[in-house]
Amino acid sequence: MDASSTTDISKEYLTFTLGDEHYAIDILMVKEIRGYESVTKIANAPPFIKGVINLRGDIVPIIDLRIKFNVGAASYDEFTIVIVLHIHNRIVGIVVDGVSDVVSLSRDQLRPPPDFGVAFDSRYLLGLATINEQMIILVDINELISSEEMGLFAFDEK
């Protein structure tokens, strides 16, 4: 195997929309895609944590990324989508406007994230890619969901 073939290795990403922006997350984190259902609210939770649902015996926190990233009004109807993720042996749901496609991207197609111009902190970005003249923002969903600001995981000082 020569050095050029290692850059040809691609990963698959699930693309979704929030407002007018297109985002993508590593498909390996996705457990399932489902419609939004009513949640049990949690007292004193941040506004972007809508509550929890019981998903086949697992208590799953539901995070509305539209609120977290401040990308427009969040409405809940039969078209609202929840992407259920498996992160750090926990199940977490994220609310998005819509799911678009599964795309395969190589490292050569990724550009570094900018320091400005996107709706959220660039430390949660893996990079940017252009597909069919559409800019896709690659989110490090593992880093975002497990961040202290989300408050979903207990952080041990080891």
N, C-alpha and C positions, 0 to 999 in steps of 0.2 A: 504494500500500500504506500503510495507516494504522498508527499505533504499536501498536494493540492486536493486530494480526495477527502482529507479530513475537514476541509472547509465546506465541502459539499453536503455534509451531514445536516439534515434538516429536522426540525421539531414541528409537531402539530399544535395548533392553537385554535381555541374556540373564540370566534369573534362575536361581539355583541355591541349594542348601541346604548348610549346614555345621552339623552338630548340629541345634539347634532354631531356628537363625536363617536368615532368607532374605536373600540378597544378590543384587546385579545388577552386571553389567559392560557396557560399551559393546559392542554387537553387532559393530561394525566392527573390533574387535580380534580377534574369534574367527575362527580359520582352520577348525577342525573340532572335532567332539566324538567321542570314541572310548572304548572300554573300556580299563581299566588293563592293562598288560602288564609283565612283569618288567623291571627296570632294571639297568643296570650301575652299581654303587656307585662313588662318588668318595671317595677317602681324605680325611679331615679336613674334609669338608663339614658344614655345620650340619645338625642332625637333620631340618629341614623340607625339605632338598634330598635327595630320595630317590635320585637318580642321573640317568643319561641313557639315552635310547633312540635308536636309529637309525630315523628316520622318513623313508623314501624318500630316503636319502642325507644327510639333515640330522641332525646330532647335537643332540638336544633335551633340555635340562635339565628334570627333573620336580620340581615343588615341591608338597608336600602342604600345602594351605592349612588343613587340619584341625589339623595340628601347628603351623603358623605362628601361627594365631589361637587355639590352645589351646581348641578347642571339642569335646573328646571324644576317645575312642580312635579311632585310625586302623586300620582293617582293610582288607585287600585281597582282593577276590573278584570274581566275574563281574559284580557289580553296581556296582563302583567305576568312577567316571567321571573321564576326563581331558579338560579343555577345552584345546585347543591354540590358543595365541595368537600373533599376529604383532605384535611390539613392537620398535620401533627397528631394523627390518630383521633381527630375530632371531626365532627360533621358540622358544617356551617352553610347557611343559605345566603345568597346575595340576590337582591332584587335589581333587575335591569329592565330597560325599555323593550328590548327585543334581542333575540339570538339570530345571528346572521348566517354563519358558515363555519366550517372547519377548514383552516388553511395550513399549508406546510411552508415554513420559512427556513431558509438557511442563514448561517451567520453573516454571509455576504450581503443579505438583504436588510439586515438590521443597522440602524443608525443610532448613535448615542442620543440619550434624551436631552432636550434643551433645559436651560436653567429657568425658563419662563415660558409663558404662553399656553400652559395646560392647566386644567382645573384643579390639580392637586399636587402635593409635594413630590418632587422628582425622585426622591429616594425610593419611591414605590414603582418606578419605571424601569423596565428592562431596556427599552429603546423604542424606536419608531420604525415603521416599515410602510412602503407604498405598494398597494395591490390594486391593479386596474385603476390607477390614478386616484385612489382613495387612501388617505393617510390613516394608518392603524397605530394606536398607542398600545404598546405591550406592557401590561401591568404585572408586576411581581406580586401576585395575589397571595403567595405564601408569606412574604414580608409584610404586606398590608394587613392581612387578617391576624397575623400573630404579633403585630406591633402593640406596644404598651398603650397607645392612645385608643385602641379598640377596646382594650380591657376584657378580652374574651378568654385569655389564657393566664394562668398564674405564673408569675416570673420568679424563679428561684435565683438567689444570688449564690452561684457556685464558682 
